[in-house]
Amino acid sequence: MATNYTTLKTNIQTWAQNTGTDFTAQLDTFITNAQQELIRLIDPEQLTFHAFSTFNANTQFLTTPNNTLIVKSLQYTNSSNERVMMEIQTNEFIREYWPNPSLTGEPKYFANYNDGNVLIAPTPVSNYTVYMEYIQNIADLSANNPTNYLTDSVSDLLLYACLAEAAVFTKSLEDYSIYKSKVTESVASLNNEARRRRRTDYKFPASPAGTDTLTGGQ
């Protein structure tokens, strides 16, 4: 069931059985910390976005859209009109593989450099159009932003995460263990659901030629 910012704050106090001034003063902190943790843990399709951008020739960095958390994949059409799927690597790999960024070539690798840029290697030789799949961060809940993906789609998980944060504040190890376990279970269930939605291993995939494209059978 969906919730909102005001209801969530009430539920935290009700479940924790704590309406003390010190506790209620920390409700926004509980919520913010819980959101940040969940965004690092969950991988639902609803947080994955798609955008077109452009490599700038002779520039080793690609600017990402606002609120990008992590770039999942990049692909572009090269000078031979071939679609190239780039491989994600670490910053260290990129620096070692392409130590001189002034040299250019057909890009092969990328790394999530910081919140606003992706590091590319080789440095693009041309202004290729690039297709980006990325995870977007969500706006924090507040009185001015009472709902987001977490309140609309995984309100139970959000509440458990907030209660775990609250238990840390009250130093209740028993409550923390209970709610942290619920968070772990719910995250695993959500991520498993996301993996199932991404499956492509159907027994008889559709084909205009009437051919099973996985096995070659009719």
C-alpha positions, 0 to 999 in steps of 0.5 A: 500500500502506498504511503506519503511523507506525513503518514510515514512519519506517523507510522515510524512513531507508532511502530517504535512506540516513541513520540518523545521530542528527541525522537521526533526531531530525528524523523527526517534523518531516519527517512533520509538515511533509509532512502540513501541505503535503499537506493544503494541496495535495490535495482528495480526497473522503475529507477532505470532511465534511458537517454541519448547524449553525445561524445565530444571528440577529444574529450575523455569525459561524458556528462551524465543527466541530472540526478544520475546515480550510476550509468549501467550501460553505454552504446554508440554507433561508430564510424563504420555504422556499427553499434558498439556496446561498451564495457564497464570498468574501473577508473584505475583500469581506464587510466592504465589502459589509456594513460594519454587522454590526448590520443583518440580512438574508437571508445571501448570502455567506460567507468562511473567517474563521479556524480556528473561524469563518465570516464571514456577510453579511448578518448572519442575520435568523433562526436558519436551519438551515445545511448545511455542506460542509467539509474537515477537518484530519487528526490528526498521525501519532505513536506514539499515532496511527499511521495516518490518511488519508495513511498508509491511502490515499496512502502513496506520496505521503506518503513522497515528501513526507517525503523532500523535507523530509528533503532540505531538512534534509540540503541535498541539492538533487538529492534534493529535486528528485527527490522534489518532482517526485514529490510534484507528479506524485502530487498532480496525479494524486490531484486529477484522480482526485477531479475525475473522481469528482465529474463529473456530465456523463453522456450519459443521466442517470437521471430518473424521467420518462425524460427526459435532464435535461441535453439535454431529450431522451428 
